[in-house]
Amino acid sequence: MKPGTELPPHLQLMERPIHPWRWGVSAGLGQGLLGAAVATVPDAWPSPYTLDLAAVGLPDLPSAAWVLSFSLIAGAIGWQLGRRQRQHQLGGERMVRRLFEVIDLLPDPAAVRDAQGRYVLWNRAAEQRYGLRAAHAYGHRPQELFPPAFVAALAAIEQRAIDTQESVEERVDVPAAYGRPASRAWVRMSPIYYSSEPKRLRGIVSVVTDITEQEQRDAAARAEHAKLEMALEASHAGIWSVDVETGSARYDLAYARLLHWEGDLETFHQEFDFRKRLHPEDRDTILAAEAASMKAGLPFAHDYRILCMDGKYRAFSARGRPLVDADGRMRFIGIVIEATA
């Protein structure tokens, strides 16, 4: 919605706009009729018109003049009150317009329903996702627009949000509708209450975040990880990882088993120190090569002997390379296998 355009009917703060001149005319006309009635039958109405005006220092004017004067004053007061009310109304409408414009800029589908469950806001992202124009959604409830299973899922999330009076987020399956394909999404629903009546529901705000592509990528990543695990298992390889900044290292259980460790992995990490267990003849060469690879960002490929947990030295082949992890930290990761004679 562009600034300056008319609000749709469901967003109007008042059914009829306030016009200050109408308030002024109405107030002046009402005062004029009252004044005329009092002036016509003065004895029946205890009012200022029956006072001795000269006694209070006011000019002794005809009743019609006083009626006109009071009518003009009442009209001016009415116009001023109407003007203030109109400014308040316009300010409220501007706030609604800004809210609607902000919601329209959200990249995720967003909608607002009133306490009766009818849609009163429906942003552009929702139009694109559901293939349903805002004008068609306004004034309708979910059960009038979507399949029953999807409506039931939304109703369950909404009820939990109302029961807890907090935002509730849950994964849902969005059905195919209005020419749009089915998808998976996170739906967040937040109840809104009147500030003057904290327990009185005003409406429900819902935001939908599509996770279809994310879940597809996660599934593909899990499949690749499973393949990697099978390949490592078949090659009897262990995995190691070093935090370049802190120097702390982590190993998987296969690595621990290669070194003839029979306990749990956490205890292995507490007792195992790679640098100290390198063979004295290999230590300086391997540590220097590892440091050079981490500093230059180059691959690492070396054989070395290491003191295993059963007290025997064994030869291993290690391959590694530096990379940046999901948290933005530089890590040095690799695999190790027992060297062949």
Buried (B, 14 or more C-beta within 10 A) or exposed (E): BEEEEEEBEEBBBEEEEBBBEBBBBBBBBBBBEBBBBBBEEEEEBEEEBBEEBEEEEEEEEEBEEBBBEBBBEBBEBBBBBBBEBBEEBEEEBEEBBEEBEEBBEEEBBBBBBBBEBBBBBBBBBBBEBBEBEBEBBBBBBBBEBBEEEBBEBBEBBBEBBBEEEEEBEBEBEBBEBEEBEEBBBBBBBBBBBEEEEEEEBEBBBBBBBBBBEEBEEEEEEEEEEEEEEEEBEEEEBBBBBBBBEEEEBBBBEBBBBBBEBEEEBEEBBEEBEBEEBBBEEBBEEBBEBBEEBBEEEEEBEBEBBBBBBEEEEBBBBBBBBBEEEEEEEBBBBBBBBEEEE
